[in-house]
């Protein structure tokens, strides 16, 4: 059985108060698959790049036991490119350049060797593409997690609402939860969104942690206070990859197990933001991950006499 991740493999150019980069490798599927690979060794990706994408980076995916059979390489075309500049608070940013290139007409082809998919992460793409992936799997996965954003709520709400009926977990941020539900209270927002189809809802709150709703329960996970945050790009995708990678490893789907998955996702995301792009994700050890998990435990554990 495998974990299938659908999303973008792309180039980013980033500027933050701590510095700037030229083109570096990014994309939802990139961050999510690298994060998941620390917990599960049967990660497979479906994405599309142009022939400008470095062969050594595809080789790196393979070295991390990430199956790239489903990575389409379009000859004579260019990979998706995004450039952005973050403000001083690191929570807001300006998009400087967006070049869809090969992503403009992306058709997610599912190889036969991917049909053993038991866990599915649908990265932030058009709702129609996400639904197409679900429809092309011969058997429904054990768990389907979907990420989306306010852009699709603005221009493709009907398609998004239809796709939400087919998934198990929705992961969005607090502003998106309020927009999708029409409710300011996140508790009320979660109640409405859970009626749209998902069994569980994750509301990401950036430097303020994350909330998990489902089974009539609520779990609040902290965010780890960090001395340095160099680049928030990819943190949400890293969170989602760590979350589903942990669940795939555990083989159990329950609210309590998802609570642990939220912490694991937060741990991986906390590493991601400490360097530009995927630099920190490429150089982690299991010892570092375990030590940071303990930091999260200590941060949120207390006793009252």
N, C-alpha and C positions, 0 to 999 in steps of 0.2 A: 504494500500500500504506500501511496506517496502523498506529498504535499505539493499542490500546484499553485503557483503564484502568477497572476496575470497583471501586467502593468507596463510602464515605460522603462526602457533602458536608453539613456540619453546623455547629453552634455549639458552642464551648467557652467555659468560664470557668475561668481558671487562677490559682492562687496559688503563688508560689515564694518563697524567701528574698529575692528581688530585687524583689518587688512582686506585684501582682495585676491582673487584668483583669475587665471586665464581659464580656458575651457578645461573642465574636469569631468570625470564620469559621474553621473547621477541617475535619477529616475526612480520611480516607485518600486519597480521590480528589483532593481539593483539593491537598494537599501533593505527592502523586506527580505530578499533571499539571503543576503549576507547575514542578517540578524537571525533568521530561522536556522541557518546552517550550523549555528553553535549548539543547537539542541536536537536537530533531526538531520539524518544523513540521506534522506530521499526527497530532496527539494528539486522541483522542476519548474522552469519558467516558460511562459509564452509572452513574447514581445517582438518588436521589430526595430531594426537599426539599418542605417545605410552602410555603404561599403567604406565610409570614412571612419567607422568605429574600430578602435585598435584591436588587432587579433590577440595581443597579449592580455587584454582585459577579459576577453572571452575565455582564454586559457586559464585565467585566474578563477573565474567562475567554476570551471571544471575541477580545478585543484581543490576547491572547497566542497566537492561532491554535489555541485549544483548542475543538474542536467540541462544543457542548452539545446537539446534537439528541437525544441519549439521556438528557438530564437531565429526569426526570419532575417536574412541579410539581403537587402534590396540593392542590386548592382546599379551603379550610376545615380544613386539617390543619396541624400544626406540624412543624418540622424536628427531626431528632435533636439532642439536647443532652447534653453531658457536662461535668461540673465536677470538678476534682481539685485536690489540694493536695500539692505536692512537699516532701519532707523536706530537711534541710540538705545531705545528700550528693547530692541531685538524681538519684539512681538509684532511689529508692523513692518511692512516692506513695500517697495515700489517695483513693479515689473518693468524692466527696461526693454527686453526683447523676448518675443515668443515666436519661434519658427517651428511650425508643426512638422514640415517635411514629410518623412515616411509615416508619421502618426496620423496624417490627415485622412488616409483611407485604410487604416489598419483593419485587417480581417483576421481575427484570432483563430488560426488553424491549430486544432488539437491533435497531435500525433497519436497513433494507435498505442504507442508505449506509455502514453500519459493517461490511458483510460482506467488505470487502477487508482485514480485519484480518490482519496478518502477525506482529505482536508483541502479546502479551496479558499484562497485569498484573492478577492477581486479588487485590485488596486484602482486608484482614482482615474477612471476612463469614462467615456460616455456610457450612460445607463444601457443603451442598446447593445454596445459591445459586451458589457457585463452580462446581460441577459443571453446574448448569443453564446457565450462560453457555457453557461448553465445548460442551455438547450443542446449543445453539442456533446455533452458528456453522456455516455450510455447509461450510467447509473448515478443517482443523486449522491453527492458526497455526504459523509457523516456530519460534516460541519462546513458551512459556508459563511465566510466573513466578508463584509463589503465596506469599502471606504469610498466616500464621495465628498463633494464640496459645494459651496454656495453657488458656484458658476452653473452647475447642472440643475440646481433648484431654480435658478433664474430662467434658463432657456430650455430645459427638458424635464420639467417637473412631472408631467404625466408618465413619461417613460421611467423616471426614477421611482415613482410610486408603484408602478407595475412590477419593477424589479425587486422592490422591497418585500413583495409578497413571497418571493422565492428564497429568501436568505434566513440565516439564523442569528447573525450578529451584525449590527451596524455600528461603525466607528466614525464619529464626527466630532467637531469641536463645539464649544458652548454656543458660539454665535450661530453656527449652522443648525444646532438643535433648536434654537429659538426661532430661526427663520422657517425651518421645516414644520414646526408645530404651531407657530403663531402664539406661543406662550413665553413669557419672560422667565417665570419660575422654572428651573430645570427639572424639578420633581414633576410639575404639571406637564412640561414638555416631554419628559420621558414617558409618562402615561399615554399621551397621545401617539407618540411615535411607535410604541410597542403595539398599539392597536393597528398599525399599518402593515404589520407582518413579522418583523424581527422578534425573536424570543428574548434576545438580550440586546442591550444598548450600552455602548461605551461613549461617554462624553469626555473628550480630552480638554484639559484646561491649562495646557502649557506649563508655566512655572508654578501653577497651583495644583498640579496633580491630575487625577482622572477619577471619574465616577463610573460605576458599573451598576446597571439596573437589570433586573430579571427575576423571575420566580417570586415576585412580590417582595424582593429584598433590594437593599442598596448597600454598596461598598464604596468607601472613599479611600483612594490611594494617595499618598503624599508624593510630592516631587522632591527630589534630592537637591538641597541648596548647593550650588556649584560656585567655585571661585571664578572660573572662566567659562564663558559661553562664546565660542568663536563663530559658530555657524548653525542656525536652527534648521537649515534645509535638510529634508529627509528624516527629521526626527519622528514625525508621525508615521511614516512608512516603516522606519526601524522599529517603532513601538509595535505596530501591527505584525511585523515579521517575528519579533520575539514572542509576542502573545500566542500566535497560532503555532509557531515552532515548538513552544513548550507544551501546548495542548496535544500536538501530534505525538510528541515524545511520551506524554503521560498516557495517551490512549483513552482518557476519561473526559467526558463533557458534563460538567456540573457547575453550579454557581460557585461552590468553594474552590474548585479547580481553576475556574476563570479568575477568581480573586488572585490566586498565585500567578496566573498568566499576566494579569495587569501589572503586577510587581516586576515580573521578568521583562515585560515590554518596556516598562519605565527604566529599568536598569540599562537595557541596551540603548535606549534613547538618550540617557544621561551620558553615556560614552560618546555617542554620535556627535553631540553638539560641542564636544571639547576640541575638535579639529575640523578643518574644512573637508567637505565632501565625505568620502568613505574612508579617509585616512585612518581614523581611530578604529573603525569597525574591522579593518583588515589586519590589525595587529593586537587583538585581544587574546588573553589566555583564560582558560577555565578558572584559574586561581583568582584572576582579577574580577571575573564575573561573580564568583562565589563571595568574594570579599565585599563587593558592592551590594549584593543581596543582603548581606548582614548589616550594612549601613542602613538600608531601608527598614529592616526589622527593628533596629535600634531606634530609628527615627520615629517609629509609630507604635512602639510598645511601652506600656506603663502599667503601674499597679496603684490601686487606691485602697488604703487601709480602712 
